[in-house]
Amino acid sequence: MLDRFKEAESTIDHAFERKIGELGLLLLLRYNMAALSGNKNQMDRAAALAKGNLGAEHMLAHAEALALARPGHLEAARRSSDRAVELALQEGERETAASYRAARAVWEAISGNDA
Protein backbone atom coordinates (compact mmCIF):
# COMPACT_ATOMS: atom_id res chain seq x y z
CA MET A 1 0.00 0.00 0.00
CA LEU A 2 2.98 2.32 0.33
CA ASP A 3 4.65 4.32 -2.41
CA ARG A 4 1.56 4.71 -4.57
CA PHE A 5 2.11 8.36 -5.39
CA LYS A 6 1.19 8.02 -9.07
CA GLU A 7 -2.19 6.51 -8.20
CA ALA A 8 -2.86 9.18 -5.60
CA GLU A 9 -1.88 11.96 -8.01
CA SER A 10 -4.13 10.45 -10.67
CA THR A 11 -7.05 10.39 -8.24
CA ILE A 12 -6.47 14.02 -7.27
CA ASP A 13 -6.20 15.03 -10.95
CA HIS A 14 -9.45 13.17 -11.66
CA ALA A 15 -11.19 15.07 -8.85
CA PHE A 16 -9.87 18.39 -10.21
CA GLU A 17 -11.03 17.63 -13.73
CA ARG A 18 -14.51 16.71 -12.59
CA LYS A 19 -14.68 19.45 -9.94
CA ILE A 20 -15.29 16.86 -7.24
CA GLY A 21 -14.60 18.04 -3.71
CA GLU A 22 -13.54 21.32 -2.21
CA LEU A 23 -10.81 23.17 -4.09
CA GLY A 24 -8.86 24.00 -0.94
CA LEU A 25 -8.69 20.39 0.19
CA LEU A 26 -7.70 19.17 -3.26
CA LEU A 27 -4.93 21.75 -3.45
CA LEU A 28 -3.80 20.81 0.04
CA LEU A 29 -3.63 17.16 -0.98
CA ARG A 30 -1.69 18.09 -4.09
CA TYR A 31 0.69 20.26 -2.06
CA ASN A 32 1.27 17.53 0.54
CA MET A 33 1.89 14.91 -2.15
CA ALA A 34 4.44 17.21 -3.75
CA ALA A 35 6.09 17.90 -0.38
CA LEU A 36 6.36 14.18 0.38
CA SER A 37 7.98 13.52 -2.98
CA GLY A 38 10.21 16.62 -2.77
CA ASN A 39 8.68 18.25 -5.86
CA LYS A 40 9.17 21.98 -5.21
CA ASN A 41 7.67 22.97 -8.57
CA GLN A 42 4.40 21.18 -7.81
CA MET A 43 4.37 22.66 -4.29
CA ASP A 44 4.74 26.15 -5.77
CA ARG A 45 2.08 25.41 -8.39
CA ALA A 46 -0.46 24.29 -5.78
CA ALA A 47 0.28 27.36 -3.65
CA ALA A 48 -0.13 29.64 -6.68
CA LEU A 49 -3.49 28.04 -7.55
CA ALA A 50 -4.67 28.68 -3.98
CA LYS A 51 -3.94 32.42 -4.10
CA GLY A 52 -7.13 34.42 -3.80
CA ASN A 53 -9.32 31.39 -3.09
CA LEU A 54 -11.22 31.59 0.17
CA GLY A 55 -10.14 28.85 2.53
CA ALA A 56 -7.59 27.43 0.16
CA GLU A 57 -4.99 30.16 0.54
CA HIS A 58 -4.67 29.97 4.32
CA MET A 59 -4.57 26.14 4.26
CA LEU A 60 -1.75 26.17 1.73
CA ALA A 61 0.13 28.90 3.61
CA HIS A 62 -0.05 26.73 6.73
CA ALA A 63 1.10 23.63 4.83
CA GLU A 64 3.97 25.68 3.44
CA ALA A 65 4.90 26.82 6.95
CA LEU A 66 5.02 23.22 8.14
CA ALA A 67 7.08 22.15 5.14
CA LEU A 68 9.55 24.98 5.78
CA ALA A 69 9.78 24.34 9.53
CA ARG A 70 10.57 20.64 9.09
CA PRO A 71 14.10 21.19 7.67
CA GLY A 72 14.68 24.19 9.98
CA HIS A 73 13.86 27.13 7.70
CA LEU A 74 12.18 28.86 10.64
CA GLU A 75 12.22 32.48 9.47
CA ALA A 76 10.45 31.58 6.24
CA ALA A 77 8.14 29.25 8.15
CA ARG A 78 7.21 32.06 10.54
CA ARG A 79 6.36 34.38 7.63
CA SER A 80 4.16 31.75 6.02
CA SER A 81 2.55 30.94 9.37
CA ASP A 82 1.80 34.63 10.01
CA ARG A 83 0.18 34.82 6.57
CA ALA A 84 -1.91 31.70 7.23
CA VAL A 85 -3.14 33.08 10.56
CA GLU A 86 -3.90 36.50 9.06
CA LEU A 87 -5.84 35.02 6.13
CA ALA A 88 -7.81 32.66 8.39
CA LEU A 89 -8.75 35.56 10.68
CA GLN A 90 -9.81 37.68 7.69
CA GLU A 91 -12.22 34.88 6.82
CA GLY A 92 -13.54 34.70 10.38
CA GLU A 93 -11.88 31.32 10.95
CA ARG A 94 -10.71 31.96 14.51
CA GLU A 95 -10.44 28.29 15.48
CA THR A 96 -8.42 27.54 12.37
CA ALA A 97 -6.11 30.46 13.11
CA ALA A 98 -5.68 29.15 16.66
CA SER A 99 -4.73 25.70 15.35
CA TYR A 100 -2.12 27.32 13.08
CA ARG A 101 -0.70 29.19 16.07
CA ALA A 102 -0.61 25.97 18.08
CA ALA A 103 1.29 24.17 15.32
CA ARG A 104 3.80 27.01 15.25
CA ALA A 105 4.25 26.81 19.02
CA VAL A 106 5.02 23.11 18.67
CA TRP A 107 7.70 23.55 16.00
CA GLU A 108 9.22 26.46 17.91
CA ALA A 109 9.38 24.31 21.07
CA ILE A 110 10.90 21.39 19.18
CA SER A 111 13.50 23.81 17.79
CA GLY A 112 14.30 25.04 21.29
CA ASN A 113 12.68 28.44 20.85
CA ASP A 114 10.08 30.20 22.97
CA ALA A 115 6.69 30.15 21.28
C-alpha positions in Angstrom: 0.0 0.0 0.0 3.0 2.3 0.3 4.7 4.3 -2.4 1.6 4.7 -4.6 2.1 8.4 -5.4 1.2 8.0 -9.1 -2.2 6.5 -8.2 -2.9 9.2 -5.6 -1.9 12.0 -8.0 -4.1 10.5 -10.7 -7.1 10.4 -8.2 -6.5 14.0 -7.3 -6.2 15.0 -11.0 -9.5 13.2 -11.7 -11.2 15.1 -8.9 -9.9 18.4 -10.2 -11.0 17.6 -13.7 -14.5 16.7 -12.6 -14.7 19.5 -9.9 -15.3 16.9 -7.2 -14.6 18.0 -3.7 -13.5 21.3 -2.2 -10.8 23.2 -4.1 -8.9 24.0 -0.9 -8.7 20.4 0.2 -7.7 19.2 -3.3 -4.9 21.8 -3.5 -3.8 20.8 0.0 -3.6 17.2 -1.0 -1.7 18.1 -4.1 0.7 20.3 -2.1 1.3 17.5 0.5 1.9 14.9 -2.1 4.4 17.2 -3.8 6.1 17.9 -0.4 6.4 14.2 0.4 8.0 13.5 -3.0 10.2 16.6 -2.8 8.7 18.2 -5.9 9.2 22.0 -5.2 7.7 23.0 -8.6 4.4 21.2 -7.8 4.4 22.7 -4.3 4.7 26.1 -5.8 2.1 25.4 -8.4 -0.5 24.3 -5.8 0.3 27.4 -3.7 -0.1 29.6 -6.7 -3.5 28.0 -7.5 -4.7 28.7 -4.0 -3.9 32.4 -4.1 -7.1 34.4 -3.8 -9.3 31.4 -3.1 -11.2 31.6 0.2 -10.1 28.8 2.5 -7.6 27.4 0.2 -5.0 30.2 0.5 -4.7 30.0 4.3 -4.6 26.1 4.3 -1.7 26.2 1.7 0.1 28.9 3.6 -0.1 26.7 6.7 1.1 23.6 4.8 4.0 25.7 3.4 4.9 26.8 7.0 5.0 23.2 8.1 7.1 22.2 5.1 9.5 25.0 5.8 9.8 24.3 9.5 10.6 20.6 9.1 14.1 21.2 7.7 14.7 24.2 10.0 13.9 27.1 7.7 12.2 28.9 10.6 12.2 32.5 9.5 10.5 31.6 6.2 8.1 29.3 8.2 7.2 32.1 10.5 6.4 34.4 7.6 4.2 31.7 6.0 2.5 30.9 9.4 1.8 34.6 10.0 0.2 34.8 6.6 -1.9 31.7 7.2 -3.1 33.1 10.6 -3.9 36.5 9.1 -5.8 35.0 6.1 -7.8 32.7 8.4 -8.7 35.6 10.7 -9.8 37.7 7.7 -12.2 34.9 6.8 -13.5 34.7 10.4 -11.9 31.3 10.9 -10.7 32.0 14.5 -10.4 28.3 15.5 -8.4 27.5 12.4 -6.1 30.5 13.1 -5.7 29.2 16.7 -4.7 25.7 15.3 -2.1 27.3 13.1 -0.7 29.2 16.1 -0.6 26.0 18.1 1.3 24.2 15.3 3.8 27.0 15.2 4.2 26.8 19.0 5.0 23.1 18.7 7.7 23.6 16.0 9.2 26.5 17.9 9.4 24.3 21.1 10.9 21.4 19.2 13.5 23.8 17.8 14.3 25.0 21.3 12.7 28.4 20.9 10.1 30.2 23.0 6.7 30.1 21.3 
